[in-house]
């Protein structure tokens, strides 16, 4: 497996497969939002999970809530999310780690070394 700045490159027998960092981030966001207790994703740009439904520009902001390190043999991800009030944060974080790693590995074939979950807020509603 070789790396590019914006793509994960998988060297296959019949050629190369290039997977965009944005695709990996979108898979991570999709998997995370399926986890019970996850209220949304946060980014430095102020986008939330609801922004995914509004338009593509806001959807790109939400994928910024996932930071991906593709420099090693396996992916390292950092996810920034909001948890529903009353949910057990350690349980939500662990379930998110498992769901994201599983989805990325299944859909891309790329190994995931770590998924670091950063709880940045609590949703009260």
C-alpha positions as CSV (number, residue, x, y, z in Angstrom):
1,X,0.0,0.0,0.0
2,X,1.4,3.4,-1.0
3,X,0.2,6.8,0.0
4,X,-0.6,10.0,-1.9
5,X,-1.5,13.4,-0.4
6,X,-5.2,13.1,-1.0
7,X,-5.6,9.4,-1.9
8,X,-5.0,6.0,-0.4
9,X,-3.5,3.8,-3.1
10,X,-3.9,0.1,-3.1
11,X,-1.5,-1.8,-5.4
12,X,-3.4,-4.7,-7.0
13,X,-2.5,-7.4,-9.4
14,X,-4.3,-5.8,-12.3
15,X,-3.5,-2.2,-11.5
16,X,-3.9,0.4,-8.7
17,X,-6.9,1.5,-6.8
18,X,-7.0,5.1,-5.6
19,X,-9.4,6.0,-2.8
20,X,-10.0,9.6,-2.0
21,X,-9.5,10.8,1.6
22,X,-13.0,12.4,1.3
23,X,-14.5,9.0,0.5
24,X,-12.9,7.5,3.6
25,X,-14.2,10.4,5.7
26,X,-17.7,10.0,4.2
27,X,-17.6,6.2,5.1
28,X,-16.5,7.1,8.7
29,X,-19.3,9.7,9.1
30,X,-21.9,7.3,7.7
31,X,-20.9,4.6,10.1
32,X,-20.6,6.9,13.1
33,X,-24.1,8.4,12.6
34,X,-25.6,4.8,12.7
35,X,-24.3,4.3,16.3
36,X,-26.9,4.7,19.0
37,X,-26.1,7.7,21.2
38,X,-24.2,9.7,18.5
39,X,-26.1,13.0,18.0
40,X,-23.9,14.5,15.4
41,X,-20.4,15.3,14.1
42,X,-18.6,18.5,14.8
43,X,-16.0,20.3,12.8
44,X,-13.8,23.4,13.2
45,X,-16.1,24.9,10.6
46,X,-19.2,24.7,12.7
47,X,-21.1,22.1,10.6
48,X,-23.3,19.5,12.3
49,X,-24.7,16.2,11.2
50,X,-27.9,17.9,10.0
51,X,-25.8,19.9,7.5
52,X,-25.3,16.6,5.6
53,X,-28.9,16.7,4.5
54,X,-28.9,20.4,3.4
55,X,-26.3,20.5,0.6
56,X,-23.0,19.2,-0.7
57,X,-21.0,22.2,0.6
58,X,-22.2,21.6,4.1
59,X,-21.6,17.8,3.7
60,X,-18.0,18.6,2.9
61,X,-17.8,20.6,6.2
62,X,-19.0,17.5,8.1
63,X,-16.4,15.3,6.6
64,X,-13.9,17.7,8.0
65,X,-14.9,16.4,11.4
66,X,-12.8,13.3,10.5
67,X,-9.1,13.7,10.4
68,X,-7.2,10.9,8.6
69,X,-3.5,10.0,8.8
70,X,-2.5,7.9,5.8
71,X,1.2,8.0,6.4
72,X,1.6,4.5,7.8
73,X,0.7,1.0,6.6
74,X,-2.8,1.5,8.1
75,X,-5.2,4.4,8.5
76,X,-5.4,6.4,11.7
77,X,-8.6,8.4,12.2
78,X,-9.8,11.1,14.6
79,X,-13.5,11.7,14.8
80,X,-15.1,14.7,16.5
81,X,-18.7,14.0,17.6
82,X,-21.6,15.0,19.8
83,X,-23.2,12.5,22.1
84,X,-26.9,12.4,23.1
85,X,-27.5,13.5,26.7
86,X,-27.9,10.4,28.9
87,X,-25.9,8.1,26.7
88,X,-22.9,6.3,28.3
89,X,-20.0,8.1,26.6
90,X,-17.4,5.3,26.9
91,X,-19.9,2.8,25.3
92,X,-20.9,5.2,22.5
93,X,-17.2,5.9,21.8
94,X,-16.3,2.2,21.7
95,X,-19.2,1.3,19.5
96,X,-18.3,4.2,17.2
97,X,-14.7,3.0,17.0
98,X,-15.8,-0.5,16.0
99,X,-18.4,0.6,13.5
100,X,-16.1,3.0,11.7
101,X,-13.1,0.6,11.5
102,X,-15.4,-2.2,10.3
103,X,-17.1,-0.1,7.7
104,X,-13.8,1.3,6.3
105,X,-12.1,-2.0,6.2
106,X,-15.1,-3.7,4.5
107,X,-15.7,-1.0,1.9
108,X,-12.2,-0.1,1.0
109,X,-9.9,-3.0,2.0
110,X,-7.7,-0.5,3.8
111,X,-6.5,-1.6,7.3
112,X,-7.5,0.7,10.1
113,X,-4.9,1.0,12.9
114,X,-6.9,3.3,15.2
115,X,-10.1,5.4,15.5
116,X,-9.7,8.1,18.1
117,X,-13.1,9.5,19.3
118,X,-13.2,13.0,20.6
119,X,-16.5,13.9,22.3
120,X,-16.9,17.6,21.7
121,X,-20.4,18.1,23.0
122,X,-23.6,16.8,24.4
123,X,-27.0,17.2,22.6
124,X,-29.7,18.0,25.2
125,X,-32.6,17.4,22.9
